[in-house]
Amino acid sequence: MKKVLALLLAFVMVFALAACGANTADNGETTTAAAPANTPENAVIRLSTTTSVNDSGLLPYLLPTFEAKTGYKVEVQSAGTGAAIQKAKDGNADVILVHAKASEESFIEEGYGVERLPFMYNFFVIVGPKDDPAGVKDSENAAAAFAKIRDSKSKFVSRGDESGTHKAELKIWGDNAPDAEKDSWYISAGQGMGACLTMASEQQAYCLTDKATFLSMKDQLNLDIVLAEGDDMKNTYSLIAVNPEKIDGLNTEGAKAFIDWMLSDEASALIAKYGEEEYGVALFYLLEK
Amino acid sequence: MDSFRQAFDLLFSLDRELLQILGVTMRMSFFSTAISCLIGLPLGALIGTKSFKGKSFLKKLIHTLMGLPPVVAGLFVYTLFTHYGPFGELNLLFTVKIMVIAQVILITPIVTGLSSSFIESTSKPIIETARGLGLNNLKIVGLCLSEGRTSLVSIVLTAFGRSIAEVGAVSIVGGNIQWKTRVMTTAIMLETNKGKFSFALALGIVLLLIAFVVNALASFMVKEAKND
């Protein structure tokens, strides 16, 4: 008798659960008009990206629209560009969004990436003490500003972590890159953008940063933008789908859907507007297609 | 497997930067262990042997602090020594000294807590017996130390191990600055962020090997002392 009762109870529970499930599915379809006819089979897209894209708030701003429209769920892993690319090489990401041209090109040459799709950019800025002791203001470009910092031996905080920003900084130094061991004014911090900006503020040092991260932290920093424009300060972001011929177990369809949407007019319009409300300036600009 | 080979290559290549990082690591761990033990061992002995008002509260406090998250200790020290903080004028932020300060805050409660429980459980009977035999206080302290040296060494090694393995606090207050405040753990964190996972693991293996050597030396010394 007890066994029969237990079986009955189990049946009731299964039906109840099934009914609940059906209910929520119904609600989902009725509430979001744009919901897709059928949720994709493999609904999770693993996106490996850099801290600057994620910390600036761009992805949390864009992704809900994409997810509501397609039924995909994007899992964002954010790390420095070096780690972001390595994770993709290890088979832990379907698509990457990074900003280091040379590393991106070798990623594709080694067969890991399908195609490099540059789609948006912004500018690196040089921030420093409010009284600008090295007189960097009005420099022609970042290279000229760095030369002044070097000549005056003013403190400079470098990411030193092989991130996209660090690589851009090294490119600006060119052959004049300081030696962190001998040049005590050159501080190689080996940390993320936020930690480096905090350190620059503490030490009243100069620092090369992406504009978005600086603006988001401006209130807690004792630093100003001392140089905002220069021909060598452009920072281009690209999307690359991971190559299914090289790595197995990828969600290639999902990666394609994500890239297609990111390059669509809808996403472009959203990206172009991002930042205006909060900071009064757009944080990212679109590359002409 | 690649990491193991890399770890040995690293050790035998005697890379200048690696040696410098190891030097900072050992200096930081040695001083923070020494200072924590200088404060923690006598304090632990005091709590373990004497009874006084508020003792149980003090013990609870110490046991809570034993579980203090390193990031919190790091933030606390950072707030004290930041440019506009109460001790900002000392200019200690992003130096090895401040890393030692943060570590001492983390480790002293551990040394105090462990030594007080150890002394309470093992030394009390010794003291009572010794009093019964009519030995003077100096002799009693000597007896306790010599009877409990294995445990004492293990307390010191626990402190050292905690100090050498810590990353959260030292990266906040030290800043992981190359050629200055970078230690093994923050170097491992940096290589991980760079995406050089196998190299990071190799550094981890080097760190473990060094910890093993320190432990082996300590147990050798204890053995020698026992044979005397």
Boltz contact constraints between the chains, C-beta under 6 A:
constraints:
  - contact:
      token1: [A, 79]
      token2: [B, 193]
      max_distance: 6.0
  - contact:
      token1: [A, 80]
      token2: [B, 193]
      max_distance: 6.0
  - contact:
      token1: [A, 82]
      token2: [B, 194]
      max_distance: 6.0
  - contact:
      token1: [A, 82]
      token2: [B, 195]
      max_distance: 6.0
  - contact:
      token1: [A, 83]
      token2: [B, 193]
      max_distance: 6.0
  - contact:
      token1: [A, 83]
      token2: [B, 195]
      max_distance: 6.0
  - contact:
      token1: [A, 86]
      token2: [B, 195]
      max_distance: 6.0
  - contact:
      token1: [A, 160]
      token2: [B, 178]
      max_distance: 6.0
  - contact:
      token1: [A, 161]
      token2: [B, 190]
      max_distance: 6.0
  - contact:
      token1: [A, 161]
      token2: [B, 193]
      max_distance: 6.0
  - contact:
      token1: [A, 161]
      token2: [B, 194]
      max_distance: 6.0
  - contact:
      token1: [A, 162]
      token2: [B, 194]
      max_distance: 6.0
  - contact:
      token1: [A, 180]
      token2: [B, 178]
      max_distance: 6.0
  - contact:
      token1: [A, 180]
      token2: [B, 179]
      max_distance: 6.0
  - contact:
      token1: [A, 181]
      token2: [B, 179]
      max_distance: 6.0
  - contact:
      token1: [A, 187]
      token2: [B, 177]
      max_distance: 6.0
  - contact:
      token1: [A, 188]
      token2: [B, 178]
      max_distance: 6.0
  - contact:
      token1: [A, 189]
      token2: [B, 175]
      max_distance: 6.0
  - contact:
      token1: [A, 189]
      token2: [B, 177]
      max_distance: 6.0
  - contact:
      token1: [A, 190]
      token2: [B, 176]
      max_distance: 6.0
  - contact:
      token1: [A, 190]
      token2: [B, 190]
      max_distance: 6.0
  - contact:
      token1: [A, 191]
      token2: [B, 176]
      max_distance: 6.0
  - contact:
      token1: [A, 199]
      token2: [B, 175]
      max_distance: 6.0
  - contact:
      token1: [A, 202]
      token2: [B, 83]
      max_distance: 6.0
  - contact:
      token1: [A, 202]
      token2: [B, 93]
      max_distance: 6.0
